[in-house]
Amino acid sequence: MATGKRAGARRGAKRRTGFSPRLALLALGITLLVVAWGYLVYAAIDFGATARGGESAAWAFLALASVGAVACLFAGLMLVARLLRELGITSPPPPPKETEPDQPAAPGGRRAAR
């Protein structure tokens, strides 16, 4: 084995593999929301055709189906983002920088502060 300040293992720690109930639940939620979105879009198209045919109550159902489809798609995309973070593909945003409340900002901006 080599010695020195850069000597060490060439491989990182092994990642734990196996079944993760949390990931399976996220995947199931995404699947259900995408199926619900598809059904609501289909229903909105059907209600739109019915409404154009003269059925005035179908406009309300068209609006409800459209809002439901938007909500399902939004929730599904939020779950996709959470799944990607859980898998380690994306990383969380850095914490916000805390400013010192004791020091007031220089008037005129950075250029005037020079």
Secondary structure, DSSP 8 states (H G I E B T S, - for coil): ---STT-S-SS------S--HHHHHHHHHHHHHHHHHHHHHHHHHHHHHHHHTT-TTHHHHHHHHHHHHHHHHHHHHHHHHHHHHHHTSS----------TTS---TTHHHHH-
